[in-house]
Amino acid sequence: MAVKTQTLARATDIRPFTVEIPESDLQALRQRIAATRWPDKQLVNDQSQGVPLETSQALARYWEKEYDWRKVEARLNSLPNFITEIDGLDIHFLHIRSKHEDALPLIVTHGWPGSIIEQLKIIGPLTDPTAHGGSASDAFTW
């Protein structure tokens, strides 16, 4: 993934960035998915031997042919993205302020191999609870 950042004096400075995935990276990913060497079909008709082959193949087809990478890229870039260095690692984060005056600060994290994309659906209810059936006292700044 390519990242555009502003140049600042120190890597630990908080700096805005934009996600820009090169088309060549997406093409290479699609080629790798298409070139997958699949094992023989499992010997049982349940999941006792793991994920059925046809399920894995359907997921691979989806990632290769249907997943809209540009839509996700645009969704991420519609939010305030930042990056900073902590203990030698670049850490990506979103900072979304609630419109509600007394919103509590909240840090939402994910683990590997998770992604911030998994958390996008909770931004609205947490930062703007009144638009989701809650009250202003339920608001967080994310």
Backbone as numpy.savetxt, mean C-alpha at the origin, in Angstrom:
# Nx Ny Nz CAx CAy CAz Cx Cy Cz
10.28 0.40 -7.07 9.43 1.56 -7.07 10.32 2.79 -7.07
10.06 3.70 -7.93 10.81 4.95 -7.97 10.14 5.96 -7.05
10.93 6.76 -6.43 10.43 7.75 -5.49 11.04 9.09 -5.83
10.20 10.12 -5.89 10.69 11.47 -6.08 10.68 12.15 -4.73
11.81 12.64 -4.28 11.87 13.34 -3.01 12.49 14.70 -3.20
12.21 15.56 -2.25 12.88 16.84 -2.25 14.24 16.64 -1.58
15.26 17.31 -2.08 16.59 17.19 -1.50 16.70 18.12 -0.30
17.03 17.54 0.85 17.22 18.31 2.07 18.59 17.99 2.64
18.98 18.71 3.67 20.32 18.57 4.22 20.58 17.20 4.85
19.59 16.60 5.49 19.81 15.34 6.18 18.77 14.31 5.74
19.19 13.05 5.70 18.27 11.97 5.32 17.16 11.81 6.34
17.40 12.22 7.58 16.38 12.07 8.62 15.32 13.16 8.57
15.51 14.16 7.71 14.47 15.16 7.53 13.23 14.50 6.93
12.08 14.99 7.30 10.83 14.51 6.71 10.67 15.21 5.37
10.47 14.43 4.32 10.36 15.02 3.00 9.20 14.39 2.22
8.45 15.22 1.51 7.35 14.71 0.69 7.89 13.86 -0.45
7.09 12.94 -0.91 7.49 12.19 -2.10 6.29 11.77 -2.91
6.56 11.39 -4.13 5.55 10.94 -5.08 5.93 9.55 -5.56
4.97 8.66 -5.59 5.20 7.31 -6.10 5.14 7.37 -7.62
6.18 6.88 -8.26 6.24 6.81 -9.72 6.86 5.48 -10.11
6.02 4.52 -10.43 6.51 3.19 -10.80 6.78 3.19 -12.30
8.03 2.98 -12.69 8.34 2.98 -14.13 7.58 1.87 -14.86
7.09 2.19 -16.04 6.37 1.19 -16.85 7.26 -0.02 -17.12
8.55 0.21 -17.27 9.45 -0.92 -17.52 9.47 -1.89 -16.33
9.33 -1.38 -15.11 9.25 -2.25 -13.93 7.97 -3.08 -13.96
6.87 -2.44 -14.35 5.59 -3.17 -14.41 5.62 -4.23 -15.52
6.22 -3.89 -16.66 6.35 -4.87 -17.74 7.20 -6.06 -17.30
8.30 -5.78 -16.62 9.17 -6.85 -16.14 8.44 -7.73 -15.13
7.64 -7.12 -14.27 6.86 -7.91 -13.31 5.86 -8.80 -14.02
5.15 -8.24 -14.99 4.19 -9.05 -15.75 4.87 -10.21 -16.47
6.06 -9.96 -17.00 6.81 -11.02 -17.68 7.21 -12.12 -16.69
7.64 -11.73 -15.50 8.02 -12.73 -14.50 6.82 -13.56 -14.07
5.68 -12.90 -13.92 4.46 -13.64 -13.55 4.09 -14.61 -14.66
4.13 -14.15 -15.90 3.77 -15.00 -17.04 4.72 -16.18 -17.18
5.96 -16.01 -16.75 6.96 -17.06 -16.88 6.99 -18.03 -15.69
6.02 -17.91 -14.80 6.00 -18.79 -13.63 5.96 -20.26 -14.04
6.80 -21.04 -13.42 6.78 -22.50 -13.63 5.91 -23.09 -12.53
4.77 -23.59 -12.95 3.79 -24.10 -11.99 4.05 -25.56 -11.65
3.78 -25.93 -10.40 3.92 -27.35 -10.02 2.75 -28.16 -10.56
2.83 -29.46 -10.40 1.69 -30.31 -10.74 0.53 -29.98 -9.81
-0.68 -30.27 -10.27 -1.88 -30.05 -9.47 -1.80 -30.90 -8.20
-2.33 -30.34 -7.12 -2.35 -31.06 -5.85 -3.14 -32.36 -6.00
-2.88 -33.31 -5.11 -3.48 -34.64 -5.22 -4.82 -34.77 -4.51
-5.24 -33.70 -3.83 -6.51 -33.74 -3.09 -7.41 -32.61 -3.58
-8.69 -32.68 -3.26 -9.65 -31.66 -3.70 -10.00 -30.68 -2.59
-9.14 -30.56 -1.62 -9.36 -29.59 -0.53 -8.06 -28.81 -0.33
-7.97 -28.07 0.77 -6.78 -27.25 1.00 -5.82 -27.89 1.99
-5.94 -29.18 2.21 -5.06 -29.84 3.17 -3.60 -29.89 2.71
-3.37 -29.69 1.42 -2.00 -29.64 0.90 -1.59 -28.21 0.53
-2.34 -27.25 1.02 -2.03 -25.85 0.75 -3.02 -25.23 -0.23
-2.67 -24.08 -0.72 -3.53 -23.36 -1.66 -3.63 -24.16 -2.95
-4.85 -24.40 -3.43 -5.01 -25.14 -4.68 -4.31 -24.42 -5.85
-3.75 -25.20 -6.75 -3.02 -24.67 -7.90 -3.88 -23.67 -8.68
-5.13 -24.01 -8.92 -5.98 -23.11 -9.73 -6.19 -21.76 -9.03
-6.21 -21.74 -7.72 -6.34 -20.47 -6.99 -5.09 -19.62 -7.19
-3.93 -20.23 -7.06 -2.67 -19.51 -7.27 -2.57 -18.99 -8.70
-2.98 -19.81 -9.67 -2.91 -19.39 -11.06 -3.88 -18.24 -11.35
-5.06 -18.29 -10.75 -6.03 -17.21 -10.94 -5.49 -15.91 -10.35
-4.86 -15.98 -9.20 -4.29 -14.79 -8.58 -3.16 -14.24 -9.45
-2.32 -15.09 -9.96 -1.23 -14.65 -10.83 -1.77 -13.98 -12.09
-2.82 -14.57 -12.68 -3.43 -13.96 -13.88 -3.95 -12.57 -13.55
-4.58 -12.43 -12.39 -5.11 -11.13 -11.97 -3.98 -10.09 -11.89
-2.88 -10.46 -11.20 -1.77 -9.52 -11.06 -1.12 -9.22 -12.41
-1.09 -10.20 -13.28 -0.46 -10.00 -14.59 -1.32 -9.17 -15.53
-2.62 -9.43 -15.58 -3.46 -8.86 -16.64 -4.51 -7.86 -16.19
-4.92 -7.89 -14.92 -6.06 -7.08 -14.52 -5.78 -5.98 -13.51
-4.82 -6.19 -12.63 -4.57 -5.23 -11.56 -4.18 -3.89 -12.16
-4.83 -2.83 -11.70 -4.60 -1.49 -12.24 -3.57 -0.76 -11.39
-2.31 -0.97 -11.76 -1.22 -0.36 -11.00 -1.31 1.16 -11.01
-1.68 1.74 -12.13 -1.74 3.21 -12.23 -2.85 3.78 -11.35
-3.93 3.07 -11.19 -5.01 3.52 -10.31 -4.52 3.56 -8.86
-3.79 2.55 -8.46 -3.26 2.51 -7.10 -2.21 3.60 -6.91
-1.35 3.77 -7.89 -0.35 4.82 -7.84 -1.02 6.19 -7.67
-2.08 6.44 -8.44 -2.80 7.71 -8.35 -3.48 7.86 -6.99
-4.04 6.78 -6.47 -4.68 6.83 -5.15 -3.66 7.19 -4.08
-2.51 6.55 -4.11 -1.46 6.88 -3.14 -1.01 8.33 -3.28
-0.83 8.78 -4.51 -0.36 10.14 -4.74 -1.40 11.20 -4.45
-2.66 10.79 -4.25 -3.70 11.75 -3.87 -3.64 12.08 -2.38
-2.80 11.36 -1.66 -2.66 11.54 -0.21 -1.32 12.18 0.10
-1.19 12.79 1.28 0.09 13.40 1.65 1.11 12.34 2.08
2.00 11.98 1.18 3.04 10.98 1.40 4.33 11.65 1.85
5.01 10.98 2.76 6.29 11.48 3.24 7.24 10.31 3.40
8.52 10.64 3.53 9.54 9.63 3.77 10.58 10.26 4.70
11.14 9.44 5.56 12.25 9.86 6.40 13.12 8.65 6.68
14.31 8.89 7.13 15.20 7.78 7.44 15.22 7.55 8.94
15.02 6.31 9.33 15.09 5.90 10.73 16.00 4.69 10.80
17.04 4.77 11.60 18.00 3.67 11.76 18.52 3.16 10.41
18.76 4.07 9.49 19.33 3.71 8.20 18.33 3.21 7.17
17.05 3.16 7.52 16.02 2.70 6.58 15.11 3.84 6.20
14.74 3.91 4.91 13.73 4.88 4.48 12.37 4.37 4.92
11.66 5.20 5.66 10.33 4.85 6.17 9.30 5.74 5.47
8.35 5.10 4.84 7.26 5.80 4.14 6.10 5.95 5.11
5.47 7.11 5.09 4.28 7.29 5.91 3.36 8.33 5.29
2.10 8.25 5.70 1.10 9.24 5.32 0.82 10.09 6.54
0.54 11.36 6.33 0.14 12.22 7.44 -1.13 12.94 7.03
-2.24 12.48 7.57 -3.54 13.00 7.19 -4.18 13.65 8.41
-4.32 14.94 8.34 -4.91 15.69 9.46 -6.43 15.63 9.38
-7.02 15.41 10.52 -8.48 15.44 10.61 -8.95 16.88 10.57
-10.14 17.09 10.05 -10.73 18.43 10.06 -11.31 18.75 11.43
-11.41 17.75 12.28 -11.99 17.94 13.62 -10.91 18.44 14.58
-11.25 19.50 15.29 -10.28 20.24 16.09 -9.56 19.40 17.16
-10.23 18.56 17.87 -9.62 17.81 18.96 -9.25 16.37 18.58
-8.98 16.16 17.33 -8.63 14.81 16.87 -7.35 14.34 17.55
-7.38 13.09 17.98 -6.21 12.51 18.64 -5.21 12.02 17.61
-3.92 12.16 17.89 -2.92 11.61 16.97 -2.96 10.09 17.01
-2.75 9.46 15.88 -2.79 8.01 15.78 -1.72 7.55 14.80
-0.98 6.52 15.18 -0.01 5.91 14.28 -0.56 4.54 13.90
-0.71 4.31 12.61 -1.16 3.01 12.10 0.02 2.41 11.36
0.38 1.19 11.73 1.53 0.54 11.10 1.10 -0.77 10.45
1.97 -1.32 9.67 1.75 -2.63 9.07 3.08 -3.36 9.08
3.03 -4.64 8.95 4.25 -5.43 8.91 4.51 -5.97 7.53
5.68 -6.52 7.35 6.05 -7.12 6.09 5.36 -8.47 5.98
4.80 -8.85 4.88 4.88 -8.20 3.58 3.69 -7.29 3.31
3.11 -6.74 4.35 1.97 -5.86 4.18 2.32 -4.56 3.48
1.32 -3.72 3.33 1.49 -2.49 2.58 0.53 -1.44 3.10
0.89 -0.19 2.92 -0.01 0.91 3.27 -1.32 0.80 2.50
-1.30 0.15 1.37 -2.51 -0.01 0.55 -3.60 -0.71 1.34
-3.23 -1.64 2.21 -4.19 -2.35 3.04 -4.89 -1.42 4.03
-4.27 -0.29 4.33 -4.81 0.62 5.34 -5.64 1.76 4.75
-5.64 1.92 3.44 -6.31 3.06 2.83 -7.79 3.15 3.19
-8.43 2.02 3.36 -9.88 2.01 3.63 -10.24 2.55 5.01
-9.29 2.66 5.92 -9.61 3.14 7.26 -9.33 4.63 7.45
-8.71 5.26 6.47 -8.36 6.67 6.60 -9.60 7.53 6.81
-10.59 7.40 5.94 -11.80 8.21 6.04 -12.53 8.06 7.37
-12.87 6.83 7.76 -13.57 6.67 9.04 -12.78 7.19 10.25
-11.45 7.11 10.20 -10.66 7.57 11.34 -10.48 9.09 11.35
-10.24 9.68 10.19 -9.97 11.12 10.15 -11.24 11.96 10.00
-12.29 11.39 9.47 -13.55 12.12 9.27 -14.73 11.23 9.68
-14.83 10.93 10.97 -15.87 10.00 11.43 -17.29 10.51 11.20
-17.47 11.83 11.18 -18.83 12.34 10.99 -19.37 12.01 9.60
-18.49 11.83 8.64 -18.92 11.45 7.29 -19.19 9.96 7.19
-18.89 9.23 8.28 -19.06 7.77 8.28 -19.95 7.31 9.43
-20.83 8.19 9.92 -21.78 7.80 10.95 -21.29 7.95 12.37
-20.08 8.47 12.56 -19.54 8.66 13.91 -19.67 10.10 14.34
-19.07 10.40 15.47 -19.08 11.78 15.97 -17.68 12.36 15.90
-17.59 13.68 15.99 -16.31 14.37 15.92 -15.36 13.91 17.03
-15.91 13.48 18.15 -15.06 13.02 19.25 -14.35 11.70 18.93
-14.76 11.04 17.85 -14.13 9.80 17.41 -12.95 10.04 16.46
-12.63 11.30 16.17 -11.66 11.64 15.12 -10.21 11.45 15.56
-9.41 11.05 14.57 -7.96 10.92 14.75 -7.26 11.67 13.63
-6.08 12.18 13.94 -5.17 12.67 12.92 -4.20 11.55 12.68
-4.11 11.11 11.45 -3.40 9.90 11.05 -2.02 10.21 10.62
